[in-house]
């Protein structure tokens, strides 16, 4: 594995975490009327950022960069998942575990 791949993964993860924290702080202020507390889907936000960050880095105009970054921020803010308390299910092990496997979910 190349060192450049490791650095780029760390950079995208840190940038995604910063955006998620800002968006969740804003979300906490807005979302008081929902049944469950909401959080931002981290997997989808990293996927959005990974695909669109290259356009921001290649853009030379600062206003267009800000506009693209704001669009990414809005896209990430829309991917919400509820936090449901007491959601712990018994894990099936053995022969039945692989019968209806759901290991190939959409990550992005």
VEXDREN-218548 format. One line per 4 residues: number of its first residue (from 0); their letters; for each residue x, y, z of N, C-alpha, C. Coordinates in nm, 2 decimals, padded with zeros to 4 digits. Layout:
NUM) a) X,Y,Z,X,Y,Z,X,Y,Z; ...;
# end
This chain:
0) xxxx) 00.08,-00.12,00.00,00.00,00.00,00.00,00.09,00.12,00.00; 00.05,00.22,-00.07,00.13,00.34,-00.08,00.10,00.44,00.03; 00.20,00.51,00.07,00.18,00.60,00.18,00.09,00.71,00.14; 00.08,00.75,00.02,-00.01,00.85,-00.03,-00.15,00.81,-00.01;
4) xxxx) -00.19,00.68,-00.03,-00.32,00.63,-00.01,-00.36,00.65,00.14; -00.27,00.62,00.23,-00.30,00.63,00.37,-00.32,00.77,00.41; -00.24,00.86,00.36,-00.26,01.00,00.39,-00.39,01.06,00.33; -00.42,01.02,00.21,-00.55,01.07,00.15,-00.67,01.01,00.23;
8) xxxx) -00.66,00.89,00.28,-00.77,00.83,00.36,-00.79,00.91,00.49; -00.68,00.94,00.55,-00.68,01.01,00.68,-00.74,01.15,00.65; -00.69,01.21,00.55,-00.74,01.35,00.52,-00.89,01.35,00.49; -00.94,01.26,00.41,-01.08,01.26,00.38,-01.16,01.22,00.51;
12) xxxx) -01.11,01.13,00.59,-01.18,01.10,00.71,-01.19,01.21,00.81; -01.08,01.29,00.82,-01.08,01.40,00.91,-01.17,01.51,00.86; -01.17,01.54,00.73,-01.25,01.64,00.67,-01.40,01.60,00.68; -01.43,01.48,00.66,-01.57,01.43,00.67,-01.62,01.44,00.82;
16) xxxx) -01.53,01.41,00.91,-01.57,01.42,01.05,-01.59,01.57,01.09; -01.51,01.66,01.04,-01.54,01.80,01.07,-01.67,01.85,01.01; -01.70,01.81,00.89,-01.83,01.85,00.83,-01.94,01.79,00.91; -01.93,01.66,00.94,-02.04,01.59,01.02,-02.06,01.66,01.15;
20) xxxx) -01.96,01.70,01.22,-01.97,01.76,01.35,-02.04,01.90,01.34; -02.01,01.97,01.24,-02.07,02.10,01.22,-02.22,02.08,01.18; -02.25,01.99,01.09,-02.38,01.96,01.05,-02.47,01.91,01.16; -02.41,01.82,01.25,-02.49,01.77,01.36,-02.51,01.87,01.47;
24) xxxx) -02.42,01.97,01.49,-02.45,02.08,01.58,-02.56,02.16,01.53; -02.57,02.19,01.40,-02.68,02.26,01.34,-02.81,02.18,01.34; -02.79,02.05,01.33,-02.91,01.96,01.33,-02.97,01.96,01.47; -02.89,01.96,01.57,-02.95,01.96,01.71,-03.03,02.08,01.74;
28) xxxx) -02.99,02.19,01.68,-03.07,02.31,01.70,-03.20,02.31,01.63; -03.20,02.25,01.51,-03.33,02.24,01.42,-03.42,02.13,01.46; -03.37,02.02,01.49,-03.46,01.90,01.50,-03.50,01.87,01.65; -03.60,01.94,01.69,-03.65,01.92,01.83,-03.79,01.85,01.82;
32) xxxx) -03.85,01.85,01.71,-03.99,01.79,01.70,-03.99,01.65,01.65; -03.88,01.59,01.62,-03.88,01.45,01.58,-03.90,01.35,01.69; -03.95,01.23,01.66,-03.96,01.13,01.76,-03.83,01.08,01.81; -03.74,01.05,01.72,-03.60,01.00,01.75,-03.50,01.11,01.72;
36) xxxx) -03.39,01.10,01.80,-03.28,01.18,01.77,-03.22,01.13,01.64; -03.17,01.23,01.56,-03.11,01.19,01.43,-02.96,01.22,01.43; -02.89,01.14,01.35,-02.75,01.16,01.33,-02.72,01.15,01.18; -02.61,01.19,01.13,-02.57,01.19,00.99,-02.51,01.06,00.96;
40) xxxx) -02.54,01.00,00.85,-02.49,00.87,00.80,-02.34,00.90,00.76; -02.25,00.84,00.84,-02.10,00.86,00.81,-02.06,00.80,00.68; -02.10,00.68,00.65,-02.06,00.61,00.53,-02.10,00.69,00.41; -02.22,00.73,00.40,-02.26,00.81,00.28,-02.19,00.94,00.28;
44) xxxx) -02.16,01.00,00.39,-02.10,01.13,00.38,-01.95,01.12,00.34; -01.89,01.01,00.37,-01.75,00.99,00.32,-01.76,00.96,00.17; -01.86,00.89,00.13,-01.87,00.86,-00.01,-01.90,00.99,-00.09; -01.98,01.08,-00.04,-02.01,01.20,-00.11,-01.88,01.29,-00.12;
48) xxxx) -01.82,01.29,-00.01,-01.69,01.38,00.00,-01.58,01.32,-00.09; -01.57,01.19,-00.09,-01.47,01.12,-00.17,-01.49,01.15,-00.32; -01.61,01.15,-00.36,-01.64,01.17,-00.51,-01.63,01.32,-00.55; -01.67,01.41,-00.46,-01.68,01.55,-00.50,-01.56,01.64,-00.45;
52) xxxx) -01.48,01.59,-00.37,-01.36,01.67,-00.32,-01.27,01.71,-00.43; -01.25,01.62,-00.52,-01.15,01.65,-00.63,-01.19,01.77,-00.71; -01.32,01.79,-00.73,-01.37,01.91,-00.80,-01.34,02.04,-00.73; -01.35,02.03,-00.60,-01.31,02.15,-00.52,-01.16,02.18,-00.53;
56) xxxx) -01.08,02.07,-00.52,-00.94,02.09,-00.53,-00.89,02.14,-00.66; -00.96,02.10,-00.77,-00.91,02.14,-00.90,-00.97,02.28,-00.94; -01.07,02.33,-00.87,-01.13,02.46,-00.90,-01.03,02.57,-00.86; -01.01,02.67,-00.95,-00.92,02.78,-00.92,-00.99,02.90,-00.86;
60) xxxx) -01.12,02.92,-00.89,-01.20,03.03,-00.84,-01.24,03.00,-00.70; -01.21,03.09,-00.61,-01.25,03.07,-00.47,-01.40,03.07,-00.44; -01.47,03.16,-00.52,-01.62,03.16,-00.50,-01.68,03.03,-00.54; -01.63,02.97,-00.65,-01.69,02.84,-00.70,-01.65,02.73,-00.60;
64) xxxx) -01.53,02.74,-00.54,-01.49,02.64,-00.44,-01.58,02.65,-00.32; -01.61,02.77,-00.28,-01.71,02.79,-00.16,-01.84,02.73,-00.20; -01.89,02.76,-00.32,-02.02,02.71,-00.36,-02.02,02.56,-00.37; -01.92,02.50,-00.42,-01.91,02.35,-00.43,-01.91,02.29,-00.29;
68) xxxx) -01.83,02.35,-00.20,-01.82,02.30,-00.06,-01.95,02.31,00.01; -02.02,02.42,-00.01,-02.15,02.44,00.05,-02.25,02.33,00.00; -02.24,02.30,-00.13,-02.33,02.19,-00.19,-02.30,02.06,-00.12; -02.17,02.03,-00.10,-02.13,01.90,-00.03,-02.19,01.90,00.11;
72) xxxx) -02.17,02.02,00.18,-02.22,02.03,00.31,-02.37,02.00,00.32; -02.45,02.06,00.22,-02.59,02.04,00.22,-02.63,01.89,00.19; -02.55,01.83,00.10,-02.58,01.69,00.06,-02.55,01.60,00.18; -02.45,01.63,00.26,-02.42,01.55,00.37,-02.52,01.57,00.48;
76) xxxx) -02.57,01.69,00.50,-02.67,01.72,00.60,-02.80,01.65,00.58; -02.83,01.62,00.45,-02.96,01.56,00.42,-02.96,01.41,00.45; -02.85,01.34,00.47,-02.84,01.20,00.49,-02.85,01.17,00.64; -02.97,01.16,00.69,-02.99,01.14,00.83,-03.04,01.00,00.86;
80) xxxx) -03.00,00.95,00.97,-03.05,00.82,01.02,-03.10,00.84,01.16; -03.21,00.77,01.20,-03.25,00.79,01.34,-03.17,00.70,01.44; -03.16,00.76,01.56,-03.09,00.68,01.67,-03.21,00.62,01.75; -03.23,00.49,01.74,-03.34,00.43,01.81,-03.29,00.36,01.93;
84) xxxx) -03.34,00.40,02.05,-03.29,00.33,02.17,-03.33,00.19,02.18; -03.25,00.11,02.25,-03.28,-00.03,02.28,-03.30,-00.11,02.15; -03.21,-00.09,02.05,-03.21,-00.17,01.93,-03.09,-00.27,01.93; -03.11,-00.37,02.00,-03.00,-00.47,02.01,-03.07,-00.61,01.98;
88) xxxx) -03.03,-00.67,01.87,-03.10,-00.80,01.83,-03.00,-00.91,01.85; -03.05,-01.03,01.88,-02.97,-01.15,01.90,-02.91,-01.19,01.76; -02.79,-01.22,01.76,-02.72,-01.26,01.64,-02.74,-01.40,01.62; -02.78,-01.44,01.49,-02.79,-01.58,01.46,-02.66,-01.63,01.41;
92) xxxx) -02.62,-01.74,01.47,-02.49,-01.80,01.44,-02.52,-01.94,01.39; -02.43,-01.99,01.31,-02.44,-02.13,01.26,-02.49,-02.13,01.12; -02.57,-02.23,01.09,-02.62,-02.26,00.96,-02.71,-02.15,00.90; -02.80,-02.10,00.99,-02.89,-02.00,00.94,-02.83,-01.86,00.92;
96) xxxx) -02.72,-01.84,00.97,-02.66,-01.70,00.96,-02.63,-01.66,00.81; -02.59,-01.75,00.73,-02.56,-01.71,00.59,-02.67,-01.73,00.49; -02.79,-01.77,00.54,-02.90,-01.81,00.45,-02.95,-01.68,00.38; -02.98,-01.58,00.45,-03.03,-01.45,00.39,-02.93,-01.34,00.43;
100) xxxx) -02.81,-01.36,00.38,-02.70,-01.27,00.41,-02.73,-01.13,00.35; -02.69,-01.03,00.42,-02.71,-00.89,00.38,-02.57,-00.82,00.39; -02.47,-00.88,00.33,-02.34,-00.82,00.35,-02.30,-00.73,00.23; -02.38,-00.72,00.13,-02.35,-00.63,00.02,-02.45,-00.51,00.01;
104) xxxx) -02.45,-00.44,00.12,-02.53,-00.32,00.12,-02.47,-00.21,00.04; -02.55,-00.11,00.00,-02.50,00.00,-00.07,-02.42,00.09,00.02; -02.30,00.12,00.00,-02.22,00.21,00.08,-02.23,00.35,00.04; -02.23,00.37,-00.09,-02.25,00.50,-00.15,-02.30,00.49,-00.29;
# end
